[in-house]
């Protein structure tokens, strides 16, 4: 009974912070010797244990150990809501303008035929803005290889430096207008589904290096021309402007720390084949996303 009373007192003594130590024992902040009792403080997840032998009683007081480098928990399916892209767009123009002149889409007004220079873009003001309702990442192998897919809307604004105009009446056509515009653009908006394979070099970190590549399929839901001039004010032109209803593209995304960049390149032309215009849009910019 006396032995257990002494043991209890030693435990209380140790839990108070080990304020005292035997002067004959070595200076070790994790070990305290009181008579026949040796109290050892350890970093562990186990409970307090008491070891009794013929020479002395050892009390191991184990305290939980917490690391400052905690790993990120990965789910097999993770969802990222409301992703926003902001970038620039341009086109690769492969049009045979001599052949296109015979296909009826180009109209000559006041002796000014449509040529390649008519489609000259202001690259600094031609923009691509995308809003993704969601993107999901599906683990394929050890969270290093993943499948990424989502749904959202891609919006392209092609700002022209020249006075080219799009019209749909009586049929879709373009022509060089007779006035100058302070703003002249073609807008195209697509509902789009992207699918990519994602490689994540550091799956247990929030801001490591990752790269994704794949394809996207988009359907044209809105297109119009918008012009601003001193003579006519602000005008919009809707209807069939001769654009391709579907858009297929190669897409990529690179993540390095908190910075994410994206890019896309259209497999098919912006305009319908019957127009003779063979232009392939591409875009690049910054993606605001959690992963």
C-alpha positions in Angstrom: 0.0 0.0 0.0 2.8 2.3 0.9 4.4 1.6 -2.5 1.3 2.6 -4.5 1.0 5.8 -2.4 4.5 6.7 -3.4 3.7 5.9 -7.1 0.7 8.1 -7.1 2.6 11.0 -5.6 5.3 10.5 -8.3 2.7 10.7 -11.0 1.2 13.9 -9.6 4.7 15.3 -9.3 5.5 14.4 -13.0 2.2 15.9 -14.3 2.9 19.3 -12.7 5.7 19.8 -15.1 8.7 17.9 -13.5 9.6 21.0 -11.5 12.2 19.2 -9.4 14.9 16.7 -10.1 17.4 14.7 -8.1 20.7 16.5 -7.9 22.6 13.2 -8.4 20.9 12.4 -11.8 22.3 13.7 -15.1 20.8 16.9 -16.5 18.1 15.5 -18.9 14.9 17.4 -19.2 13.0 14.3 -20.3 14.1 12.1 -17.4 13.7 12.7 -13.7 14.9 10.3 -10.9 13.2 10.5 -7.5 14.5 7.9 -5.1 13.7 4.5 -6.7 11.4 6.1 -9.3 12.6 7.1 -12.8 10.1 9.2 -14.7 10.6 9.3 -18.5 8.7 11.7 -20.8 8.4 10.4 -24.4 6.8 11.7 -27.6 4.4 9.0 -28.6 0.7 8.2 -29.0 0.6 5.4 -26.4 -0.8 5.8 -22.9 1.1 6.1 -19.7 2.9 2.9 -18.7 4.6 1.8 -15.5 7.5 -0.6 -15.6 8.5 -2.2 -12.2 11.7 -4.2 -11.7 13.9 -5.1 -8.7 16.1 -2.0 -8.9 13.6 0.8 -9.5 10.2 1.7 -10.9 10.2 3.4 -14.3 7.2 5.6 -15.2 6.9 6.3 -19.0 4.7 9.3 -19.6 4.0 9.4 -23.3 2.8 12.6 -24.9 1.3 12.9 -28.4 3.7 14.0 -31.1 2.4 16.5 -33.8 4.4 17.3 -36.9 4.4 20.7 -38.5 4.6 19.0 -41.9 1.1 17.6 -42.1 0.1 15.8 -45.3 -2.8 16.9 -47.4 -5.7 14.4 -47.3 -6.6 13.3 -50.8 -10.1 12.0 -51.8 -10.5 9.8 -54.7 -13.0 12.3 -56.2 -12.6 16.0 -55.5 -14.7 18.9 -56.8 -13.7 22.5 -57.5 -16.6 24.9 -58.0 -16.7 28.2 -60.0 -13.3 28.3 -61.8 -12.5 31.5 -63.7 -10.2 31.9 -66.7 -8.9 35.2 -68.1 -6.7 35.3 -71.2 -6.1 36.5 -74.7 -7.2 34.9 -78.0 -6.0 35.0 -81.6 -6.4 32.9 -84.8 -4.2 31.0 -87.2 -5.4 32.0 -90.6 -5.1 29.3 -93.3 -7.7 30.9 -95.7 -7.2 30.8 -99.4 -8.7 34.2 -100.1 -8.6 33.8 -103.8 -10.8 30.7 -103.6 -13.0 32.2 -100.8 -13.9 35.2 -103.1 -15.9 32.7 -105.3 -17.9 31.1 -102.4 -20.4 33.9 -101.8 -19.5 34.7 -98.1 -17.4 37.7 -99.1 -19.3 40.8 -100.4 -17.6 43.7 -102.2 -18.9 47.1 -101.2 -17.8 50.3 -102.9 -15.0 48.4 -104.7 -13.4 47.2 -101.5 -13.0 43.4 -101.5 -12.5 41.3 -98.3 -8.9 40.2 -97.9 -6.7 38.8 -95.2 -6.0 42.2 -93.8 -9.8 42.8 -93.3 -9.7 40.2 -90.5 -6.7 41.7 -88.8 -7.1 41.4 -85.0 -6.1 43.7 -82.2 -4.3 41.0 -80.2 -4.1 43.1 -77.0 -7.9 43.5 -76.9 -9.0 40.1 -78.2 -10.0 38.3 -75.1 -11.0 34.8 -73.8 -13.0 34.6 -70.6 -14.2 31.2 -69.3 -16.4 30.4 -66.4 -16.4 26.7 -65.3 -19.4 25.7 -63.1 -17.3 22.9 -61.7 -14.3 20.7 -62.4 -13.7 17.3 -60.8 -10.6 15.2 -60.4 -10.8 11.4 -60.3 -7.9 9.5 -58.9 -6.5 6.9 -61.3 -3.2 5.9 -59.7 -1.8 7.1 -56.3 -3.3 10.6 -56.8 -0.4 11.2 -59.2 -2.3 10.3 -62.3 -5.9 11.7 -62.4 -8.8 12.3 -64.7 -10.0 15.9 -64.8 -13.3 16.9 -66.3 -15.9 19.7 -65.9 -18.6 21.8 -67.5 -18.8 25.5 -68.2 -18.9 28.3 -70.7 -16.1 29.6 -73.0 -16.4 33.2 -74.3 -14.3 34.6 -77.1 -14.2 38.3 -78.2 -12.4 38.9 -81.5 -11.5 42.6 -81.7 -10.9 43.8 -85.3 -8.6 46.6 -86.2 -10.4 47.1 -89.6 -14.0 47.9 -90.5 -15.1 44.4 -91.4 -18.8 43.7 -90.7 -20.8 40.5 -90.1 -24.4 40.3 -91.3 -27.0 37.5 -91.5 -29.5 39.1 -93.9 -30.4 37.8 -96.4 -27.8 35.2 -95.8 -24.6 35.1 -93.7 -21.9 37.3 -95.2 -19.0 39.7 -94.4 -17.9 42.9 -96.1 -15.7 46.0 -95.6 -17.9 48.7 -94.2 -17.8 52.3 -95.4 -17.2 53.9 -92.0 -14.7 53.5 -89.2 -15.5 52.0 -85.8 -14.1 52.8 -82.4 -15.1 49.3 -81.4 -15.6 46.3 -83.7 -15.8 42.8 -82.4 -17.2 39.3 -83.0 -18.4 37.4 -80.0 -18.7 33.6 -79.8 -19.9 31.7 -76.6 -19.8 27.9 -76.2 -21.1 25.5 -73.6 -18.1 23.3 -73.2 -17.0 20.0 -71.6 -13.3 19.6 -71.0 -11.6 16.2 -70.3 -7.9 15.9 -69.4 -5.4 13.6 -67.9 -3.6 15.2 -65.0 -0.1 14.4 -63.7 0.5 15.7 -60.1 4.1 15.5 -59.1 3.4 16.2 -55.4 -0.1 14.8 -54.6 0.3 15.5 -50.8 0.9 19.2 -51.2 -1.6 21.9 -52.0 0.7 23.9 -54.3 3.0 21.5 -56.1 3.7 21.1 -59.8 1.0 19.6 -62.0 0.3 19.4 -65.7 -2.9 18.4 -67.5 -3.6 17.8 -71.2 -6.7 16.7 -73.1 -9.6 17.8 -75.3 -12.7 19.8 -75.1 -16.0 19.9 -77.0 -18.1 23.0 -77.1 -21.5 23.9 -78.7 -22.1 27.5 -79.9 -25.0 29.0 -78.0 -24.5 32.7 -78.8 -22.7 34.7 -81.5 -23.1 38.3 -82.5 -21.2 41.3 -84.0 -20.9 44.5 -81.9 -19.9 47.8 -83.4 -19.6 51.4 -82.0 -19.2 54.4 -84.3 -19.9 58.1 -84.3 -22.3 57.7 -87.2 -24.4 54.7 -86.0 -23.8 54.6 -82.2 -23.7 51.2 -80.6 -25.2 48.3 -82.7 -25.4 44.5 -82.3 -26.0 42.0 -85.1 -27.4 38.6 -84.2 -28.4 35.6 -86.3 -26.5 33.1 -88.4 -23.2 34.8 -89.0 -21.6 31.8 -90.6 -19.8 30.3 -87.6 -19.2 26.7 -86.9 -21.8 25.3 -84.4 -19.3 22.9 -82.8 -15.8 23.6 -81.4 -13.3 20.8 -80.8 -10.0 21.8 -79.2 -6.8 20.6 -77.6 -6.4 21.9 -74.1 -3.7 22.1 -71.5 -3.1 23.4 -68.0 0.1 23.9 -66.0 0.2 24.5 -62.2 3.3 25.7 -60.3 2.6 26.6 -56.7 -0.5 28.9 -56.6 -0.1 29.9 -60.3 -2.1 28.1 -62.9 -1.9 28.7 -66.7 -4.2 27.3 -69.4 -4.2 27.1 -73.2 -6.4 25.8 -75.9 -6.2 25.4 -79.7 -9.1 24.6 -82.0 -9.0 21.5 -84.2 -11.8 22.9 -86.4 -12.2 26.3 -88.0 -14.2 29.1 -86.4 -16.3 29.6 -89.6 -18.4 27.1 -91.4 -16.7 25.3 -94.3 -19.1 26.8 -96.8 -17.7 30.3 -96.1 -14.2 29.5 -97.3 -12.7 31.1 -94.1 -10.2 28.8 -92.6 -9.3 30.4 -89.2 -8.3 28.4 -86.1 -8.7 30.2 -82.8 -6.3 29.7 -79.9 -6.2 31.1 -76.4 -3.9 31.3 -73.3 -4.2 32.9 -69.9 -4.4 32.6 -66.2 -6.7 30.1 -64.4 -8.1 31.0 -60.9 -8.6 27.6 -59.4 -7.9 25.7 -56.1 -6.1 22.9 -57.9 
